[in-house]
């Protein structure tokens, strides 16, 4: 496993696009419903407990949080969506911010989209896929909490998700993932390595 992710450090948050750090280098964003296990997935991938805050109250992550890996690479934790008990006006503002970030951020190379494997492809998940498609952004889906299903049921869900992605014209890839037993971590890291061009010198990937 790449040591890159163990060097992740929290470097700041933004509530609006104007507060984002300079648009350079390579970013990979993590998105998902507020109860999909997004923060747990980040902690599992980096092997840093508590790096991304987890809460039993869905919807607490209301900011865009940045975790740098080195001078040119960063993980981005996007606000959870679809479940939080917040005013409708705030939800609409989150959605507008998310869509603009996906469509305009030049350093964004990929989107890790978390979905509870028991409840995949909900309405806003499909909206995220559509935004990513419009932005020509690569998407990799982590079907989280796979430990909650039997091996057979989890495999069936994965195949159903892949079939649906083909039907809606999405080129997103998908895998099973569990923060509890770490299943799927290496596969997820392999996708991140690809997006981050891990075997490419940092000086080469830095954007002007």
ABEGO torsion letter per residue (X at the ends): XBAAAAABBBAEBBABAAABBBBBEBBBBBBEBAAAGAAAAAAAAAGBBGABBBBABBGABABBBBBBABAABBBBBBBBBGABBBBAAAAAAAAAAAAAAAAABAABABBBBBBBAABBGBAAAAAAAAAAAAAGBBBBBBBBGAAABBAAAAAAAAAAAAAAAAAAGBABBBBBBBAAAGBGAAAAAAAAAAAAGAABBAAAABBX
